[in-house]
Every structure is written in structure tokens, then in C-alpha cells.
Amino acid sequence: MWKEILLNYGIFLLELLTIFGVVAVVVMLIIDARKHPENGAIEISNLTEKFKDQKKALQSFFLSEAELKHQEKLDKKEEKAKAKAEKKRLKEGGEPESAEKSRLFVVNFNGDIQASAVSSLRKEVDAILTLADPEKDEVLIKLESPGGVVHGYGLAASQLQRLKNKNIRLTVSVDKVAASGGYMMACVADKIISAPFAVIGSVGVVAQVPNIHRLLKKHDIDVDVMTAGEFKRTVTLVGENTEKGKQKFQQELEETHDLFKKFVEEHRPQLEIDKIATGEHWFGQQAVELKLVDQIATSDDIILEQIEQKDVIEVKYRQKKKLTQRFGEQVESSTENILAKLINKNRSPML
């Protein structure tokens, strides 16, 4: 009898906790939804200092306790000497040492179909333009994008052009992919660097529009698409697509492709534009031969090379997200992973 009472009581408590949990989550979502979007902020990371700290940590692993103490004394002595010299410099009216050293500003751009990262990119470019000295500072964009909508990537390329307009040297590094709109961005740079098997190019335009007009007609469902202007709608999802409308749509694609080609040719005149503007893509090693890129290397190689000469500063705009946004992104990410596994399960060959 007592066991049954305790069991029922335990079940009751679990039900009560579940109800409270659900109510708490709902209340949090409601409160979060009513808040105005929080402003983001620019985050600055000194990669040079991080590299030095990592190097010291690795070196200390191989030192004995006595050697480690001796090295610490030497480091403290060196830091005091530097601080003293800096103080003297400032007292005599000189510029701070940090102001004299050239800098490499590093920005990450991970593009999706909508080029949604452009909202962060414009803030990062704003921040760099307030600080960068065209005579000694440079910018490295670590670019990853398979391309997407024309207007989104056109705006992203324009953000990089702002740096060029201020005579700030710009390098784009591609470790995985810069195709279509991604390459539109990359070609703005003074120098494009690619990993050996990064996907480069795809200078073309594509659009596909499903049409269910015949299915609707089969079930006696009428859809009226009313427009003012002959070509307000050329092809539609539900209406009947005419041959004239399809031809107009194709013409618009060709015009967009011509604009894309002219843009690439303007920024990389060394290219044989008709040879590479076929919509094909190439790996980095092939892209060098076609002059789509200038050098084979990874972004890590470039940063490690510059760390010895410059202050390497990573600039990142981070937008604080609502709880609902974070939850939605987590669900979306999990769904994409499941779909990717299902799609790739029986695909062959794979690398």
C-alpha cells in the first residue's frame, strides 16, 4: 500500500515539474519575443598575442622546472624594459609603439544563399575604416561561400569595394569554396589565395522555377495571375507559363550573366573571361593556371606568415540573438544534418 502511495506521489511530482517546466519555457519565449532586438557589438581579438601565448605554452612543456623559472625571469625583465622604453617614448612626445606597427585585420565571411552575413560584414568594414592606415595596414577576408542571390552578393562585393576605395590593400583567402556570388566577392581583392582543393569559379547564373499549373488544371483549380505591365511576371509557380514569358526570363538571365562577366573582367583583367565564364568551377590548383586565383596557400599559412611581421587583429561583429532565434537555429541545424546524412548515405564516390 505504501509503495503504491509513494509511486503515485512520485508520478504526481513528475507531472507537476513537467507542467512548471513547460509554463516556464512559454513565459520565457513570450518575454523574449516582446523584447526589442539587442544591438550587436564589434569584438576584437589580437591573434598575434594569442599566437605568442600558445608558443610560450608549447615551449614551456619542454623546459625543466629550473629552466622554466629562468625563462620567466627573462620574460619579466624584457617586459619591464619594453614598458620603460615605451614610457620614455611617450614622455618625449613620440607615437605609441602600437601606432607605428603595421596591422593585418582579419574578417570571416561565411556566406549562405541569401548572403545574410553581409549585415555583419558592413559593420566590420565600418570598424576597420575608422582605424586602418592605407600606407601600412592590410585586410584579409577569409571567404567561404557557394554563392546565392545576385542582390545579396552584389552588396557584399560592394562592402569589400569600400576598402579598395580607401586604398587599403585587400587579400581574400578561400579554404573551401568561393563560387558564383562567392567569386564575385573574391575578385574585388588585390590578391586571391586558394587552398589546393578549394572550389573556385562558377561564373554563371541559374534559376529554376517549379510550375504546378497542369496539376491544378487537372483538378479543376483556377489560378488567376493578374499584372499591370507586360513582363511584371515572366514565369510563375502556379500560373500558365507562356513561351514569350520564358524567353523574357531567359533574356534577363543572360543580361545578369553579362553584368557578372563585366564585373569580374573589370577587377581581374588578366582573365580570359569567355573561357572561365561558362558556369564551370575548378579546384584551386587549376584556378591558378586560369588566373582565377594568384597563389596556393591556406588562410592559416597567410596568418602565421604575417604574425611575425605585424599585429594580426581579428574583427568580428556579433549580434546578440533572442532565445527564439537560437532555438530555431538549433532545430534548423539538426534538421540539415539529418537530411545531409540521408542524402549522402548511398552517394559514391566521396572524398
N, C-alpha and C positions, 0 to 999 in steps of 0.2 A: 504493500500500500504506500509506504513512504517513498519507495523507489519511483512509483508512478507519479506521486505528487511532485517529487524533485524533477522528474523528466518533463512533466507538463510545465513546471515553473521555468525550467531552462529554455524550453521551446518558446514560452511567452517572452522571456527576456531577449532571446534572439530576434523574435518578431518586432519587439519594441525598438531594439537597436537598429534594425533594418529600416523601420519607419523613420526614426530620427535621422538616420544617415541620408535617406532619400530626401527628406524635408530640408536638411542642411545643404545638400548639393543644389536643390532647386532654388533655395534662398540665395546662395552664393552666385548662381547663374543669373538670377534676376538683378541682384545688386550690381554685378559686373556688367550686365547689359546696359544698365542705366548710367554707368559712368561714361564720361567723355573720353575719347581715345587719348591715352597719355602720350606726351611728346617723347620722342626718342632722344638719343644723345650720341655725340661722337666719342668713340673710345680710341685712345692712343696707346699703342704698345711699342716699346723700344726693343726691337728684335736683336739689336747689337748687344744690349746689356743682357738679354736672356741667353744669347749665344755664349757670352763671356762667362756667365754663371754656370752654364752647362759644361763648358770647357774646364773650368776650375774644379767642378764636382768630379768630372771624369779623371782629371789629373791627380786629384787628392786620393782617389781609390788606389793608386799605385804607389803612394808615398807611405813611409813608415810614420809612426806617431811623432818621432823626433823631427823628421823631415817636414811633416805637416805643420808642426808648431813653428819651425824656422820659416816656412813659406808664408804663414800667416803674419809673422813679424815683418817680413819683407813687403807684403801687400799693404799692411797698415802704414809702414814707413813711406811707401810710394804714394798712397792716398793723401797723407799729410803734406808731402812735398807738392803734390798737384794742387791741393787746396790753398797752400801758402802762395804758390805761383799765381793762381787764379785771383786771389785776394789782392796781390800786388798789382796785377794787370788792371783790375777794376779801379784800384786806388789811383793809378796813373792815367785813368780816363780811357783805357783801351776797351775793345769789344770783348764780351764773354767768349771763352773758348768754343762753347757750343754754337755761337753765332758764326764763327769762322769755318767750322767743319761743314762740308757738303753733306746733303741728305738724300736718301732714296726713300720715297714714300711708296708704300705697298698697299694696293687696294685689291680686294677679291670681288669678282663678279661671277655669280653662278646663275646663268640665265635659264628661264623656263619659256614656254610658248608665248606667254604674254609679256615677257621681258619685265616682269614685276620688280626685279631687283634695281631697275632704273631709278626708282624713288629713293633708294639708299645711295646709289651712285651719285646722284646730283648733289646730295648733302656732303658726301665725301669729297667731291670735286670742289664744292664751295669752301670747305675747310682747307684744302690744300692750296687753293688760290690765294687765301689770306696769308699764307706763310712762305710758300715756295719762292726761291730766288732763281730766276731763269738762268743766271750765269753759272750756278753751281749745283742746283738741285735737279733731281730727275724723278719720274713716276714710273712704277712698274704695276701693270694691271695683270693679275692672274685670272685669265679668262677661261671660262668653261661654258659653252652653250651650243646646242644643236640648232639654234635658230627659232624663228617664230613669226609673229605678226610684223608686218612691214613698219607700221607707225611706231610700235614699241621699240624695235631695234634701230629705227631711224633716230629716235630721240636719244637712245643710249649712245649711238655713234656721235651724236651732236654734243653730248656731255664730254666725250673724250676730245672732241674738236676744240672745246673751250680751253683745254690745257695747251693744245697746239697754238691756239690764237695768242696765248700769253708767252709763247716761245719757250715753254717748258718741255724738255726732252721726254718723250713718251715711249716706253717699251711695253709690248704685250707678250705675255708668256702663255702658251697653250700646252697643258699637260695631257689633256684627254681629247677635247673636241672644240673646234671653232668652225662651225659650218653655217652656211647661209647667212642669217642675220648675225650669227656669231663672227663670221668672217667679215661682214660689213663693219662691225666694230673694230676688229683687229687691224684691218687695212689702214685705219686712220693713223696708226702708230708710226714712229720713225723707224722702229725695228720690231720685227715679229720673230719670236723664238718658239720653237715647237719641240716637243718630245718626239722620239723616233717614230712611235706608232700612234701619235695623235691624229685625229681625223680633221682634215683641213679642206676648205673649199666649198663645194655645193653652191656655186654662184648661179642660182636659178630661182624660179618662182613656181609654187604649186598651190592648187586649191582643189578641193573635192567637196561636192555638194550632193548629198543623197536626195533622192526625189521619190516621194511615195504617192504621186498623183494617180498612177494606174491602180494602185491598191485601193485608194479612196473611191475612185470611179467604179471599180468592181463592186464595191459595197454601197453604191448609190449615195456617196457623200460628196457634196459640192463644196468647193473652197473658192471663194472669190478673192482674187488679189487685185486690189484697186490702186492705181498710181496716177500721179499727175506728173507728166514728163515721160517721154518715150522709153528712156532707159533707166528709170528710177529703180526698177528691178529687172535684172537680166535673166538670172536663173534663181529659182526658189525651191524651198523644201517641199511645199505642198501643191503649188500651182503647176499648170502645164508649161513646160519649158519649150519655147519656140526655137527654131533653127537660127533665126535672126538674133534672139537673145543670147544663145550660146556663142555665136560668132562675136558679138559685142563683148561678152565676158572674156573670151579668148584674146581679143584685142587689148583689153585692159591688162591682162596678164603679161602680154608682150610689151606693153608700154612700161609696166613696172619693172620688167626684166631689163629693158633698155636703160632705165634710170639707175638700176643696180649696177649694171656694167659700167656706165659712165662714172658712177661714184667710185668704184674700185679702180678704174683706169686713171682717174684723177689723182688718187692717193698712191697708186703703185704703177707709175707709167712704164716701169721695166717689164711688166707682164705682157704676154701675148693674149690680149683679152678674149679674142674669139676662140682661142684654144682652151682656155680654162673656164669660160662662161657657159658650159654645156649642162650644168647641174650636177656634174660628177664631183666626187670627193676623192682625196688622195691621203695617204699616210705622210707623216712628217718628212720622212726620207725622200719620198717622191716630190713633195711640195717644194723642197729646196731646189731641186733641179728645174721645176717650173717657175721658180721665183715667187711663189706664193708666200714663202717664209724666207728668213735670212740666215737662220742658224739652227742647228740641232742642239738642244740642251733642255733641261728641266728648270722649272722656276726655282727649285732648291739650289741648283748649280749657280744660278744668277745671284741669288741672295747671299749664299756663302762667299761668293767672289767679292761682292760689294761690301760685305760686313767688315772686311779687313781695311777698307778704304773710307767708308762713310758710316754715318749714323743711319741705320735702316729702321724706318718708322712705319708700323702698320696702322692704317687709318680705317676705322670701321664705324659705320652708323648703325646703331642698334635701336630698333623700335620696340618699346615695351608692349607686349601683346596682352589682350584680355584673356581671361580664363577660357571663355568660349572659343576664342581663336586657337589657343594652344590645344584644347581638347579636339577641335575639328581637324587641326593639322596632324595630330597623333592618329586619329581614325583614318585620315586620308593616306598617311604614310604606311600604316599597317595594311590597308586595302591594296595599295600599289605593290607592296612586297609580295602579298599573296598572289595577285594577278601575274606578276613577273615570274614567280616560281611556276605557276600553271602554264604560262606561255612557253617558258624556256625548258620545261621538263623534258620534252622529246625533241628539242631542236638540236641539229648537228650540222656542221662542226661548230665547236665553240673554243674560244681561247681562255 
